[in-house]
């Protein structure tokens, strides 16, 4: 059955159907057919898994060779408690860990900073002030075995310095340290808003970490270019795709300009996407991303190393899709989203706990989320063969369509002078706010159905449960920090601070100096303060 | 037709928390409902928020807090308003603020608190009602 029917004078069975629009605003046909392959050259456009242009996956054997990394995101305010939870998750079968930082750490401030009052160790993040906190956080873990992902952005140079310093203390060879630093500042200006330096020095610090890791930590991903936060702030899947890739290309351009060899650094660039509710749109987003990245890296930037062409991606199911209403429905949402990420060929995956709309997960909900992945891996059959959705008329048509839309957005960004100009003009922020508002409107008008939220609604009283942080934790943390500072050599700290300012000014790589500084006991807040003095701070124009 | 003086609302993001999706959606919805909205932008201190509120002569301050710092920030804003002898600005809020924390905040004079997932029309209706009650000279007769 195909579209020819109406040409023979027969009735078109699809003519009177209501239009369906996906989350990106693309109209979806009621039926797709083989015509989607009219212009397809399978060798050129799809290739085999592990081969250019990687549409079918970045590795030849995908999950048959090695399952995706089950990487659960977690954190608790006190580093020692957070450490216990890491051990617990590892014992339950997690093969990687993502760690969130508390808001003061994210904003480059120590626990004793006046702006940190009331926020220390909250918001599901661990409070890191000093190398001692890093020791407590990672105590008893074999850093050559477990891969640690730091959800760290503006303060990444300091966190990386502490991680490297800890590696030295523990005698773990830097070459064996594996993990990821999120370290993607562009999406901070665009969506998540935890920036402090202006874009130019921020990007320079990222290039410092890329150069440093390329030379010293070959198994560590110095950056995870993230669409997840763009989508959480409201970006549609097509915006997430286009903005993330254009941010990625910006870093590549800047790294090349800084004299780095593309085929040395590009293989360690990694990405982070959201798996949202629309299963097929999600799959198409990943497939399109792989093809665009591979083609651009090869053809535009001239990368020769096939590893430079690979779009390796971590996925998180959609926190913003979770409802506070009829919370258990979120288990089903998360499962569908996780399955789509697996069918899309993700390299690692975090599944959200179903109670996250109201609280930091409990141990019980956290375990259920982990088990969801294990059930998908071992029971669903989704991992039995490589790229099971390839060749689906719908999936391939949607992939082509998203790719084309993406090119339009690239042109818009180029026309306004590139990514940073777009940030300064508020383009991304406006686009994302607009999408967020349109989404809310579509819910309130009932155009988009969310079960339990605007249809099949039940009377219930939901309660937010913020994970109780020990009320004395903030006070104790500040006292411990004070004691830590007192046993330092102030002369050493002063010297290290001077050194840090000097490399910030000269443009030399900050990493070696920062590692010495944190070893001497310089705090995160002190390090960031020195850098702010040199680089200044960024203020955005508030748009809604 | 009755001449209508617009309600002026300050939507503010206090503290270090950068989750601004809710604040922006609410700001836009209030603005579409005919209110004049000032959006503070991020990382505002309570002092700055109160200063802006007085400077801009607003009728209400809406605080968006998703960081868990609400028990620190609301009381400080209320105290600052009191110190400046400002009694006619309604303070309300939204975000991840557990119900069990509402009564002590409301005892300080904080108005309604809205949880994530709230229909924006509910917020519009609340402000119209609460502020017209406070200021009978404003709004439609």
Interface residues (C-beta under 8 A of the other chain):
Chain A: X103 X104 X106 X107 X109 X115 X116 X117 X118 X119 X122 X123 X188 X192 X193 X194 X232 X233 X234 X320 X323 X324 X325 X357 X358 X433 X436 X437 X440 X444 X453 X461 X462 X463 X464 X465 X466 X469 X539 X540 X541 X542 X543 X544
Chain B: X11 X15 X16 X17 X18 X20 X21 X23 X24 X25 X27 X28 X29 X31 X37 X39 X40 X41 X42 X43 X45 X66 X67 X68 X69 X71 X72 X73 X96 X97 X98 X99 X100 X115 X116 X117 X119 X120 X121
